[in-house]
Amino acid sequence: MEGTLDMTDDDVREDLGPDPSLLLVDDDEPFLKRLARAMERRGFEVRTAGSVAEGKALALARPPAFAVVDLRLEDGNGLDVVEALRERRPDARIVVLTGYGAIATAVAAVKIGATDYLAKPADANDVTDALLSRASALPPPPENPMSADRVRWEHIQRVYEQCDRNVSETARRLNMHRRTLQRILAKRSPK
């Protein structure tokens, strides 16, 4: 989670403005706790939620200036939290996180009102940069982007899960031979 920022933590605190409230919504509890601690050190006033229902309740009760929302939660889609927050606080800066990055979901997140979209694993520096970047400036590229092999593997895993772990159906949708797919699925994930 920790690393060096291009700017100091004091610079981050200055960029937060008058309302440093931040809502973190993720069902991965260890990740949520680490990110919350890291964001508090950067000056954010953090509230956390582990589900869509809890996230929507917090967003409606006290709409934060900033939010980081996981796309896939156990009880539904994180975009529901984004919509609820956007209705209550149109100026909120919202970043959507997901382990299943795809262009279609990125477009959907931005259309609903997300400021940015980050693929997991994202660290506190990536999240801070995305939350504080302005529309006119592109955030810097990640320091450790996923390799092309890892991106391919993630995509295959996502389609495999969407096909209810059916190898034949996954192979058909990916336009690949079933045995080739079986070999890929039997290997460990690339770095």
Order of alpha helices (4+ residues) and beta strands (2+ residues): alpha-beta-alpha-beta-alpha-beta-beta-beta-alpha-beta-alpha-beta-alpha-alpha-alpha-alpha
